[in-house]
């Protein structure tokens, strides 16, 4: 069944982006993506432990937001 998605007028998402995201989660479910991101993120922290980059707070916030999004996507797909 075809689903209709109504986006706000000021949304930066396009039908192409939504289609690409659908392809991504069809290839790798949100749980797998989240686990991979966490693994890469933790490896980064371990390798940079002595001197974290100045923008580390921004990096951490970006990862947090993406991981939370993947958690919500996973819940919605159940």
PDB file of N, CA, C and O in Angstrom:
ATOM      1  N   UNK A   1       0.836  -1.173   0.000  1.00  0.00           N
ATOM      2  CA  UNK A   1       0.000   0.000   0.000  1.00  0.00           C
ATOM      3  C   UNK A   1       0.888   1.246   0.000  1.00  0.00           C
ATOM      4  O   UNK A   1       1.836   1.343   0.779  1.00  0.00           O
ATOM      5  N   UNK A   2       0.577   2.173  -0.862  1.00  0.00           N
ATOM      6  CA  UNK A   2       1.306   3.436  -0.966  1.00  0.00           C
ATOM      7  C   UNK A   2       0.971   4.320   0.226  1.00  0.00           C
ATOM      8  O   UNK A   2      -0.201   4.497   0.559  1.00  0.00           O
ATOM      9  N   UNK A   3       1.997   4.878   0.873  1.00  0.00           N
ATOM     10  CA  UNK A   3       1.780   5.797   1.988  1.00  0.00           C
ATOM     11  C   UNK A   3       2.008   7.219   1.503  1.00  0.00           C
ATOM     12  O   UNK A   3       2.862   7.476   0.654  1.00  0.00           O
ATOM     13  N   UNK A   4       1.235   8.129   2.053  1.00  0.00           N
ATOM     14  CA  UNK A   4       1.388   9.539   1.734  1.00  0.00           C
ATOM     15  C   UNK A   4       2.072  10.220   2.897  1.00  0.00           C
ATOM     16  O   UNK A   4       1.671  10.061   4.050  1.00  0.00           O
ATOM     17  N   UNK A   5       3.106  10.979   2.588  1.00  0.00           N
ATOM     18  CA  UNK A   5       3.833  11.729   3.609  1.00  0.00           C
ATOM     19  C   UNK A   5       3.649  13.200   3.311  1.00  0.00           C
ATOM     20  O   UNK A   5       3.939  13.664   2.208  1.00  0.00           O
ATOM     21  N   UNK A   6       3.162  13.933   4.304  1.00  0.00           N
ATOM     22  CA  UNK A   6       2.979  15.369   4.154  1.00  0.00           C
ATOM     23  C   UNK A   6       4.063  16.057   4.969  1.00  0.00           C
ATOM     24  O   UNK A   6       4.137  15.901   6.188  1.00  0.00           O
ATOM     25  N   UNK A   7       4.890  16.808   4.288  1.00  0.00           N
ATOM     26  CA  UNK A   7       5.989  17.512   4.935  1.00  0.00           C
ATOM     27  C   UNK A   7       5.633  18.979   5.121  1.00  0.00           C
ATOM     28  O   UNK A   7       4.860  19.535   4.341  1.00  0.00           O
ATOM     29  N   UNK A   8       6.193  19.608   6.149  1.00  0.00           N
ATOM     30  CA  UNK A   8       5.977  21.047   6.302  1.00  0.00           C
ATOM     31  C   UNK A   8       6.521  21.783   5.072  1.00  0.00           C
ATOM     32  O   UNK A   8       7.437  21.304   4.404  1.00  0.00           O
ATOM     33  N   UNK A   9       5.956  22.925   4.793  1.00  0.00           N
ATOM     34  CA  UNK A   9       6.382  23.703   3.618  1.00  0.00           C
ATOM     35  C   UNK A   9       7.869  24.026   3.637  1.00  0.00           C
ATOM     36  O   UNK A   9       8.509  24.073   2.586  1.00  0.00           O
ATOM     37  N   UNK A  10       8.417  24.247   4.820  1.00  0.00           N
ATOM     38  CA  UNK A  10       9.827  24.639   4.917  1.00  0.00           C
ATOM     39  C   UNK A  10      10.766  23.444   5.099  1.00  0.00           C
ATOM     40  O   UNK A  10      11.938  23.627   5.428  1.00  0.00           O
ATOM     41  N   UNK A  11      10.263  22.223   4.888  1.00  0.00           N
ATOM     42  CA  UNK A  11      11.081  21.027   5.061  1.00  0.00           C
ATOM     43  C   UNK A  11      12.212  20.991   4.045  1.00  0.00           C
ATOM     44  O   UNK A  11      12.044  21.379   2.888  1.00  0.00           O
ATOM     45  N   UNK A  12      13.355  20.523   4.495  1.00  0.00           N
ATOM     46  CA  UNK A  12      14.501  20.360   3.605  1.00  0.00           C
ATOM     47  C   UNK A  12      14.501  18.981   2.963  1.00  0.00           C
ATOM     48  O   UNK A  12      15.342  18.685   2.114  1.00  0.00           O
ATOM     49  N   UNK A  13      13.552  18.135   3.371  1.00  0.00           N
ATOM     50  CA  UNK A  13      13.456  16.799   2.793  1.00  0.00           C
ATOM     51  C   UNK A  13      12.739  16.857   1.455  1.00  0.00           C
ATOM     52  O   UNK A  13      11.755  17.575   1.283  1.00  0.00           O
ATOM     53  N   UNK A  14      13.250  16.095   0.530  1.00  0.00           N
ATOM     54  CA  UNK A  14      12.601  15.981  -0.772  1.00  0.00           C
ATOM     55  C   UNK A  14      12.157  14.526  -0.931  1.00  0.00           C
ATOM     56  O   UNK A  14      12.600  13.656  -0.181  1.00  0.00           O
ATOM     57  N   UNK A  15      11.292  14.264  -1.896  1.00  0.00           N
ATOM     58  CA  UNK A  15      10.909  12.868  -2.135  1.00  0.00           C
ATOM     59  C   UNK A  15      12.128  11.985  -2.419  1.00  0.00           C
ATOM     60  O   UNK A  15      12.149  10.812  -2.046  1.00  0.00           O
ATOM     61  N   UNK A  16      13.139  12.551  -3.078  1.00  0.00           N
ATOM     62  CA  UNK A  16      14.348  11.785  -3.380  1.00  0.00           C
ATOM     63  C   UNK A  16      15.106  11.421  -2.107  1.00  0.00           C
ATOM     64  O   UNK A  16      15.604  10.302  -1.979  1.00  0.00           O
ATOM     65  N   UNK A  17      15.195  12.355  -1.171  1.00  0.00           N
ATOM     66  CA  UNK A  17      15.880  12.084   0.092  1.00  0.00           C
ATOM     67  C   UNK A  17      15.122  11.014   0.876  1.00  0.00           C
ATOM     68  O   UNK A  17      15.732  10.112   1.449  1.00  0.00           O
ATOM     69  N   UNK A  18      13.807  11.114   0.900  1.00  0.00           N
ATOM     70  CA  UNK A  18      12.998  10.127   1.615  1.00  0.00           C
ATOM     71  C   UNK A  18      13.173   8.750   0.968  1.00  0.00           C
ATOM     72  O   UNK A  18      13.281   7.743   1.667  1.00  0.00           O
ATOM     73  N   UNK A  19      13.200   8.711  -0.347  1.00  0.00           N
ATOM     74  CA  UNK A  19      13.398   7.439  -1.052  1.00  0.00           C
ATOM     75  C   UNK A  19      14.780   6.853  -0.729  1.00  0.00           C
ATOM     76  O   UNK A  19      14.918   5.650  -0.507  1.00  0.00           O
ATOM     77  N   UNK A  20      15.791   7.716  -0.709  1.00  0.00           N
ATOM     78  CA  UNK A  20      17.141   7.241  -0.385  1.00  0.00           C
ATOM     79  C   UNK A  20      17.217   6.724   1.051  1.00  0.00           C
ATOM     80  O   UNK A  20      17.875   5.718   1.314  1.00  0.00           O
ATOM     81  N   UNK A  21      16.545   7.411   1.979  1.00  0.00           N
ATOM     82  CA  UNK A  21      16.524   6.938   3.362  1.00  0.00           C
ATOM     83  C   UNK A  21      15.816   5.591   3.444  1.00  0.00           C
ATOM     84  O   UNK A  21      16.267   4.697   4.160  1.00  0.00           O
ATOM     85  N   UNK A  22      14.721   5.438   2.725  1.00  0.00           N
ATOM     86  CA  UNK A  22      14.014   4.165   2.703  1.00  0.00           C
ATOM     87  C   UNK A  22      14.918   3.059   2.162  1.00  0.00           C
ATOM     88  O   UNK A  22      14.924   1.947   2.691  1.00  0.00           O
ATOM     89  N   UNK A  23      15.678   3.360   1.115  1.00  0.00           N
ATOM     90  CA  UNK A  23      16.638   2.383   0.580  1.00  0.00           C
ATOM     91  C   UNK A  23      17.697   2.033   1.621  1.00  0.00           C
ATOM     92  O   UNK A  23      18.069   0.869   1.772  1.00  0.00           O
ATOM     93  N   UNK A  24      18.175   3.040   2.329  1.00  0.00           N
ATOM     94  CA  UNK A  24      19.201   2.816   3.350  1.00  0.00           C
ATOM     95  C   UNK A  24      18.702   1.883   4.439  1.00  0.00           C
ATOM     96  O   UNK A  24      19.389   0.924   4.791  1.00  0.00           O
ATOM     97  N   UNK A  25      17.512   2.148   4.980  1.00  0.00           N
ATOM     98  CA  UNK A  25      17.034   1.304   6.076  1.00  0.00           C
ATOM     99  C   UNK A  25      16.531  -0.050   5.572  1.00  0.00           C
ATOM    100  O   UNK A  25      16.365  -0.980   6.362  1.00  0.00           O
ATOM    101  N   UNK A  26      16.293  -0.166   4.282  1.00  0.00           N
ATOM    102  CA  UNK A  26      15.988  -1.489   3.724  1.00  0.00           C
ATOM    103  C   UNK A  26      17.264  -2.320   3.630  1.00  0.00           C
ATOM    104  O   UNK A  26      17.239  -3.536   3.821  1.00  0.00           O
ATOM    105  N   UNK A  27      18.362  -1.663   3.340  1.00  0.00           N
ATOM    106  CA  UNK A  27      19.662  -2.337   3.234  1.00  0.00           C
ATOM    107  C   UNK A  27      20.248  -2.625   4.610  1.00  0.00           C
ATOM    108  O   UNK A  27      20.716  -3.733   4.868  1.00  0.00           O
ATOM    109  N   UNK A  28      20.224  -1.635   5.489  1.00  0.00           N
ATOM    110  CA  UNK A  28      20.728  -1.764   6.858  1.00  0.00           C
ATOM    111  C   UNK A  28      19.677  -1.220   7.805  1.00  0.00           C
ATOM    112  O   UNK A  28      19.428  -0.014   7.815  1.00  0.00           O
ATOM    113  N   UNK A  29      19.052  -2.078   8.603  1.00  0.00           N
ATOM    114  CA  UNK A  29      18.035  -1.600   9.533  1.00  0.00           C
ATOM    115  C   UNK A  29      18.607  -0.579  10.519  1.00  0.00           C
ATOM    116  O   UNK A  29      19.810  -0.578  10.781  1.00  0.00           O
ATOM    117  N   UNK A  30      17.750   0.292  11.068  1.00  0.00           N
ATOM    118  CA  UNK A  30      18.226   1.320  11.998  1.00  0.00           C
ATOM    119  C   UNK A  30      19.077   0.762  13.143  1.00  0.00           C
ATOM    120  O   UNK A  30      20.059   1.389  13.539  1.00  0.00           O
ATOM    121  N   UNK A  31      18.714  -0.400  13.675  1.00  0.00           N
ATOM    122  CA  UNK A  31      19.497  -0.977  14.774  1.00  0.00           C
ATOM    123  C   UNK A  31      20.938  -1.259  14.330  1.00  0.00           C
ATOM    124  O   UNK A  31      21.878  -0.980  15.074  1.00  0.00           O
ATOM    125  N   UNK A  32      21.116  -1.806  13.130  1.00  0.00           N
ATOM    126  CA  UNK A  32      22.464  -2.096  12.624  1.00  0.00           C
ATOM    127  C   UNK A  32      23.235  -0.799  12.381  1.00  0.00           C
ATOM    128  O   UNK A  32      24.422  -0.712  12.695  1.00  0.00           O
ATOM    129  N   UNK A  33      22.563   0.203  11.824  1.00  0.00           N
ATOM    130  CA  UNK A  33      23.220   1.496  11.594  1.00  0.00           C
ATOM    131  C   UNK A  33      23.647   2.134  12.918  1.00  0.00           C
ATOM    132  O   UNK A  33      24.749   2.669  13.038  1.00  0.00           O
ATOM    133  N   UNK A  34      22.753   2.066  13.908  1.00  0.00           N
ATOM    134  CA  UNK A  34      23.060   2.641  15.221  1.00  0.00           C
ATOM    135  C   UNK A  34      24.260   1.955  15.841  1.00  0.00           C
ATOM    136  O   UNK A  34      25.155   2.618  16.365  1.00  0.00           O
ATOM    137  N   UNK A  35      24.287   0.625  15.786  1.00  0.00           N
ATOM    138  CA  UNK A  35      25.417  -0.123  16.351  1.00  0.00           C
ATOM    139  C   UNK A  35      26.726   0.213  15.641  1.00  0.00           C
ATOM    140  O   UNK A  35      27.768   0.351  16.282  1.00  0.00           O
ATOM    141  N   UNK A  36      26.668   0.341  14.326  1.00  0.00           N
ATOM    142  CA  UNK A  36      27.875   0.701  13.564  1.00  0.00           C
ATOM    143  C   UNK A  36      28.362   2.096  13.929  1.00  0.00           C
ATOM    144  O   UNK A  36      29.558   2.317  14.115  1.00  0.00           O
ATOM    145  N   UNK A  37      27.428   3.035  14.030  1.00  0.00           N
ATOM    146  CA  UNK A  37      27.800   4.394  14.404  1.00  0.00           C
ATOM    147  C   UNK A  37      28.439   4.443  15.793  1.00  0.00           C
ATOM    148  O   UNK A  37      29.451   5.113  16.002  1.00  0.00           O
ATOM    149  N   UNK A  38      27.834   3.726  16.731  1.00  0.00           N
ATOM    150  CA  UNK A  38      28.391   3.701  18.082  1.00  0.00           C
ATOM    151  C   UNK A  38      29.791   3.104  18.092  1.00  0.00           C
ATOM    152  O   UNK A  38      30.682   3.602  18.781  1.00  0.00           O
ATOM    153  N   UNK A  39      29.980   2.042  17.330  1.00  0.00           N
ATOM    154  CA  UNK A  39      31.300   1.406  17.263  1.00  0.00           C
ATOM    155  C   UNK A  39      32.344   2.376  16.712  1.00  0.00           C
ATOM    156  O   UNK A  39      33.430   2.513  17.275  1.00  0.00           O
ATOM    157  N   UNK A  40      32.011   3.044  15.615  1.00  0.00           N
ATOM    158  CA  UNK A  40      32.932   4.012  15.013  1.00  0.00           C
ATOM    159  C   UNK A  40      33.186   5.171  15.974  1.00  0.00           C
ATOM    160  O   UNK A  40      34.325   5.607  16.143  1.00  0.00           O
ATOM    161  N   UNK A  41      32.130   5.663  16.597  1.00  0.00           N
ATOM    162  CA  UNK A  41      32.241   6.788  17.527  1.00  0.00           C
ATOM    163  C   UNK A  41      33.127   6.421  18.725  1.00  0.00           C
ATOM    164  O   UNK A  41      34.018   7.182  19.104  1.00  0.00           O
ATOM    165  N   UNK A  42      32.877   5.269  19.303  1.00  0.00           N
ATOM    166  CA  UNK A  42      33.683   4.859  20.450  1.00  0.00           C
ATOM    167  C   UNK A  42      35.135   4.621  20.055  1.00  0.00           C
ATOM    168  O   UNK A  42      36.043   4.937  20.823  1.00  0.00           O
ATOM    169  N   UNK A  43      35.361   4.071  18.874  1.00  0.00           N
ATOM    170  CA  UNK A  43      36.736   3.886  18.402  1.00  0.00           C
ATOM    171  C   UNK A  43      37.416   5.238  18.228  1.00  0.00           C
ATOM    172  O   UNK A  43      38.599   5.384  18.535  1.00  0.00           O
ATOM    173  N   UNK A  44      36.678   6.219  17.739  1.00  0.00           N
ATOM    174  CA  UNK A  44      37.221   7.574  17.592  1.00  0.00           C
ATOM    175  C   UNK A  44      37.627   8.130  18.948  1.00  0.00           C
ATOM    176  O   UNK A  44      38.713   8.690  19.098  1.00  0.00           O
ATOM    177  N   UNK A  45      36.755   7.974  19.928  1.00  0.00           N
ATOM    178  CA  UNK A  45      37.063   8.481  21.271  1.00  0.00           C
ATOM    179  C   UNK A  45      38.303   7.799  21.828  1.00  0.00           C
ATOM    180  O   UNK A  45      39.173   8.453  22.403  1.00  0.00           O
ATOM    181  N   UNK A  46      38.382   6.486  21.658  1.00  0.00           N
ATOM    182  CA  UNK A  46      39.545   5.745  22.166  1.00  0.00           C
ATOM    183  C   UNK A  46      40.824   6.220  21.479  1.00  0.00           C
ATOM    184  O   UNK A  46      41.841   6.431  22.139  1.00  0.00           O
ATOM    185  N   UNK A  47      40.778   6.387  20.165  1.00  0.00           N
ATOM    186  CA  UNK A  47      41.990   6.775  19.438  1.00  0.00           C
ATOM    187  C   UNK A  47      42.383   8.223  19.679  1.00  0.00           C
ATOM    188  O   UNK A  47      43.555   8.572  19.542  1.00  0.00           O
ATOM    189  N   UNK A  48      41.427   9.073  20.035  1.00  0.00           N
ATOM    190  CA  UNK A  48      41.703  10.490  20.257  1.00  0.00           C
ATOM    191  C   UNK A  48      41.698  10.856  21.743  1.00  0.00           C
ATOM    192  O   UNK A  48      41.625  12.034  22.092  1.00  0.00           O
ATOM    193  N   UNK A  49      41.773   9.873  22.594  1.00  0.00           N
ATOM    194  CA  UNK A  49      41.611  10.086  24.040  1.00  0.00           C
ATOM    195  C   UNK A  49      42.563  11.130  24.602  1.00  0.00           C
ATOM    196  O   UNK A  49      42.175  11.919  25.464  1.00  0.00           O
ATOM    197  N   UNK A  50      43.792  11.146  24.130  1.00  0.00           N
ATOM    198  CA  UNK A  50      44.776  12.079  24.683  1.00  0.00           C
ATOM    199  C   UNK A  50      44.457  13.524  24.341  1.00  0.00           C
ATOM    200  O   UNK A  50      44.703  14.421  25.148  1.00  0.00           O
ATOM    201  N   UNK A  51      43.923  13.756  23.177  1.00  0.00           N
ATOM    202  CA  UNK A  51      43.642  15.136  22.773  1.00  0.00           C
ATOM    203  C   UNK A  51      42.402  15.156  21.882  1.00  0.00           C
ATOM    204  O   UNK A  51      42.497  15.059  20.658  1.00  0.00           O
ATOM    205  N   UNK A  52      41.253  15.282  22.512  1.00  0.00           N
ATOM    206  CA  UNK A  52      40.022  15.344  21.728  1.00  0.00           C
ATOM    207  C   UNK A  52      39.997  16.637  20.911  1.00  0.00           C
ATOM    208  O   UNK A  52      40.519  17.663  21.348  1.00  0.00           O
ATOM    209  N   UNK A  53      39.394  16.585  19.740  1.00  0.00           N
ATOM    210  CA  UNK A  53      39.347  17.795  18.915  1.00  0.00           C
ATOM    211  C   UNK A  53      38.532  18.896  19.592  1.00  0.00           C
ATOM    212  O   UNK A  53      37.670  18.624  20.428  1.00  0.00           O
ATOM    213  N   UNK A  54      38.815  20.114  19.224  1.00  0.00           N
ATOM    214  CA  UNK A  54      38.132  21.273  19.809  1.00  0.00           C
ATOM    215  C   UNK A  54      36.626  21.176  19.582  1.00  0.00           C
ATOM    216  O   UNK A  54      35.843  21.552  20.454  1.00  0.00           O
ATOM    217  N   UNK A  55      36.223  20.683  18.434  1.00  0.00           N
ATOM    218  CA  UNK A  55      34.802  20.611  18.101  1.00  0.00           C
ATOM    219  C   UNK A  55      34.147  19.318  18.597  1.00  0.00           C
ATOM    220  O   UNK A  55      33.102  18.921  18.081  1.00  0.00           O
ATOM    221  N   UNK A  56      34.743  18.664  19.584  1.00  0.00           N
ATOM    222  CA  UNK A  56      34.224  17.390  20.075  1.00  0.00           C
ATOM    223  C   UNK A  56      32.788  17.506  20.573  1.00  0.00           C
ATOM    224  O   UNK A  56      31.992  16.598  20.337  1.00  0.00           O
ATOM    225  N   UNK A  57      32.436  18.580  21.246  1.00  0.00           N
ATOM    226  CA  UNK A  57      31.056  18.748  21.719  1.00  0.00           C
ATOM    227  C   UNK A  57      30.065  18.710  20.562  1.00  0.00           C
ATOM    228  O   UNK A  57      28.998  18.107  20.671  1.00  0.00           O
ATOM    229  N   UNK A  58      30.420  19.354  19.458  1.00  0.00           N
ATOM    230  CA  UNK A  58      29.546  19.345  18.284  1.00  0.00           C
ATOM    231  C   UNK A  58      29.455  17.943  17.680  1.00  0.00           C
ATOM    232  O   UNK A  58      28.380  17.502  17.273  1.00  0.00           O
ATOM    233  N   UNK A  59      30.583  17.254  17.626  1.00  0.00           N
ATOM    234  CA  UNK A  59      30.600  15.890  17.095  1.00  0.00           C
ATOM    235  C   UNK A  59      29.729  14.992  17.964  1.00  0.00           C
ATOM    236  O   UNK A  59      28.928  14.211  17.451  1.00  0.00           O
ATOM    237  N   UNK A  60      29.885  15.105  19.280  1.00  0.00           N
ATOM    238  CA  UNK A  60      29.111  14.283  20.206  1.00  0.00           C
ATOM    239  C   UNK A  60      27.622  14.573  20.061  1.00  0.00           C
ATOM    240  O   UNK A  60      26.807  13.651  20.084  1.00  0.00           O
ATOM    241  N   UNK A  61      27.266  15.826  19.915  1.00  0.00           N
ATOM    242  CA  UNK A  61      25.851  16.204  19.758  1.00  0.00           C
ATOM    243  C   UNK A  61      25.294  15.638  18.456  1.00  0.00           C
ATOM    244  O   UNK A  61      24.176  15.125  18.434  1.00  0.00           O
ATOM    245  N   UNK A  62      26.061  15.726  17.376  1.00  0.00           N
ATOM    246  CA  UNK A  62      25.615  15.175  16.093  1.00  0.00           C
ATOM    247  C   UNK A  62      25.369  13.675  16.200  1.00  0.00           C
ATOM    248  O   UNK A  62      24.345  13.173  15.736  1.00  0.00           O
ATOM    249  N   UNK A  63      26.305  12.966  16.807  1.00  0.00           N
ATOM    250  CA  UNK A  63      26.145  11.527  16.970  1.00  0.00           C
ATOM    251  C   UNK A  63      24.938  11.208  17.845  1.00  0.00           C
ATOM    252  O   UNK A  63      24.174  10.292  17.541  1.00  0.00           O
ATOM    253  N   UNK A  64      24.765  11.946  18.911  1.00  0.00           N
ATOM    254  CA  UNK A  64      23.632  11.716  19.804  1.00  0.00           C
ATOM    255  C   UNK A  64      22.312  11.872  19.046  1.00  0.00           C
ATOM    256  O   UNK A  64      21.430  11.020  19.147  1.00  0.00           O
ATOM    257  N   UNK A  65      22.181  12.954  18.292  1.00  0.00           N
ATOM    258  CA  UNK A  65      20.949  13.214  17.553  1.00  0.00           C
ATOM    259  C   UNK A  65      20.697  12.122  16.512  1.00  0.00           C
ATOM    260  O   UNK A  65      19.562  11.674  16.349  1.00  0.00           O
ATOM    261  N   UNK A  66      21.735  11.696  15.815  1.00  0.00           N
ATOM    262  CA  UNK A  66      21.575  10.660  14.806  1.00  0.00           C
ATOM    263  C   UNK A  66      21.212   9.322  15.438  1.00  0.00           C
ATOM    264  O   UNK A  66      20.357   8.605  14.918  1.00  0.00           O
ATOM    265  N   UNK A  67      21.844   8.984  16.540  1.00  0.00           N
ATOM    266  CA  UNK A  67      21.544   7.731  17.229  1.00  0.00           C
ATOM    267  C   UNK A  67      20.125   7.750  17.773  1.00  0.00           C
ATOM    268  O   UNK A  67      19.422   6.743  17.680  1.00  0.00           O
ATOM    269  N   UNK A  68      19.685   8.866  18.337  1.00  0.00           N
ATOM    270  CA  UNK A  68      18.306   8.981  18.819  1.00  0.00           C
ATOM    271  C   UNK A  68      17.312   8.856  17.670  1.00  0.00           C
ATOM    272  O   UNK A  68      16.268   8.220  17.819  1.00  0.00           O
ATOM    273  N   UNK A  69      17.626   9.456  16.532  1.00  0.00           N
ATOM    274  CA  UNK A  69      16.762   9.332  15.359  1.00  0.00           C
ATOM    275  C   UNK A  69      16.646   7.879  14.934  1.00  0.00           C
ATOM    276  O   UNK A  69      15.549   7.409  14.632  1.00  0.00           O
ATOM    277  N   UNK A  70      17.763   7.160  14.907  1.00  0.00           N
ATOM    278  CA  UNK A  70      17.740   5.756  14.524  1.00  0.00           C
ATOM    279  C   UNK A  70      16.959   4.919  15.532  1.00  0.00           C
ATOM    280  O   UNK A  70      16.275   3.971  15.149  1.00  0.00           O
ATOM    281  N   UNK A  71      17.055   5.259  16.815  1.00  0.00           N
ATOM    282  CA  UNK A  71      16.247   4.574  17.833  1.00  0.00           C
ATOM    283  C   UNK A  71      14.759   4.760  17.529  1.00  0.00           C
ATOM    284  O   UNK A  71      13.992   3.797  17.562  1.00  0.00           O
ATOM    285  N   UNK A  72      14.358   5.977  17.237  1.00  0.00           N
ATOM    286  CA  UNK A  72      12.949   6.268  16.955  1.00  0.00           C
ATOM    287  C   UNK A  72      12.500   5.583  15.670  1.00  0.00           C
ATOM    288  O   UNK A  72      11.385   5.068  15.594  1.00  0.00           O
ATOM    289  N   UNK A  73      13.362   5.577  14.670  1.00  0.00           N
ATOM    290  CA  UNK A  73      13.031   4.901  13.409  1.00  0.00           C
ATOM    291  C   UNK A  73      12.831   3.410  13.646  1.00  0.00           C
ATOM    292  O   UNK A  73      11.903   2.803  13.113  1.00  0.00           O
ATOM    293  N   UNK A  74      13.710   2.830  14.450  1.00  0.00           N
ATOM    294  CA  UNK A  74      13.595   1.405  14.779  1.00  0.00           C
ATOM    295  C   UNK A  74      12.267   1.112  15.479  1.00  0.00           C
ATOM    296  O   UNK A  74      11.590   0.139  15.150  1.00  0.00           O
ATOM    297  N   UNK A  75      11.902   1.949  16.435  1.00  0.00           N
ATOM    298  CA  UNK A  75      10.642   1.765  17.172  1.00  0.00           C
ATOM    299  C   UNK A  75       9.441   1.883  16.221  1.00  0.00           C
ATOM    300  O   UNK A  75       8.494   1.102  16.315  1.00  0.00           O
ATOM    301  N   UNK A  76       9.485   2.840  15.325  1.00  0.00           N
ATOM    302  CA  UNK A  76       8.374   3.050  14.396  1.00  0.00           C
ATOM    303  C   UNK A  76       8.226   1.885  13.426  1.00  0.00           C
ATOM    304  O   UNK A  76       7.122   1.597  12.965  1.00  0.00           O
ATOM    305  N   UNK A  77       9.331   1.214  13.115  1.00  0.00           N
ATOM    306  CA  UNK A  77       9.296   0.116  12.151  1.00  0.00           C
ATOM    307  C   UNK A  77       8.768  -1.177  12.764  1.00  0.00           C
ATOM    308  O   UNK A  77       8.439  -2.114  12.037  1.00  0.00           O
ATOM    309  N   UNK A  78       8.684  -1.237  14.075  1.00  0.00           N
ATOM    310  CA  UNK A  78       8.176  -2.462  14.730  1.00  0.00           C
ATOM    311  C   UNK A  78       6.690  -2.590  14.585  1.00  0.00           C
ATOM    312  O   UNK A  78       6.103  -3.556  15.073  1.00  0.00           O
TER     313      UNK A  78
END
